[in-house]
């Protein structure tokens, strides 16, 4: 299981933008902060699958 921190900012172009220093390449946008958080697990899972396929290093695993 991976535990990541998401930074959510309000921007002019999109209502809310989420990124994470824990998972490079994770970029989320939603109409509310809750929507950004709700989207994060599925998008992060997809991104990690691509990282595995391409041999990119994975973030540290938090097996709590």
C-alpha positions in Angstrom: 0.0 0.0 0.0 1.3 3.4 -0.9 0.6 6.5 1.2 0.9 9.8 -0.6 0.4 13.4 0.3 -1.6 15.5 -2.2 -1.1 19.3 -2.3 -4.3 20.9 -3.6 -4.3 24.4 -5.0 -7.0 26.6 -6.4 -6.0 28.0 -9.8 -7.6 30.4 -12.3 -7.5 27.9 -15.2 -9.0 24.9 -13.4 -11.0 24.9 -10.2 -8.6 22.7 -8.1 -5.3 21.1 -9.0 -3.7 18.3 -7.0 -0.1 17.2 -7.2 2.2 15.1 -5.1 5.9 15.2 -4.3 5.5 11.5 -3.2 4.5 10.3 -6.6 6.1 12.2 -9.5 3.8 12.7 -12.4 0.6 12.6 -10.3 -1.6 15.5 -11.5 -5.3 15.7 -10.6 -7.9 18.2 -11.3 -11.5 18.5 -10.0 -14.2 21.0 -9.3 -13.8 20.6 -5.5 -10.9 19.5 -3.2 -13.0 16.5 -2.3 -13.2 15.5 -5.9 -9.4 15.7 -6.3 -9.0 13.4 -3.2 -11.6 11.0 -4.5 -9.9 10.7 -7.9 -6.4 10.2 -6.4 -6.4 6.4 -5.6 -7.5 5.3 -9.1 -5.2 7.8 -10.9 -2.2 6.9 -8.6 -2.9 3.2 -9.2 -2.8 3.7 -13.0 0.3 5.8 -12.7 2.1 3.2 -10.6 1.1 0.4 -13.1 2.7 2.5 -15.9 5.8 3.0 -13.8 6.1 -0.8 -13.3 5.7 -1.4 -17.0 8.3 1.1 -18.0 10.8 0.2 -15.2 10.7 3.6 -13.5 11.5 3.6 -9.8 8.6 3.4 -7.5 7.9 5.6 -4.5 8.7 4.1 -1.1 6.2 1.5 0.0 4.3 2.2 3.2 3.1 -1.2 4.3 1.3 0.0 7.4 
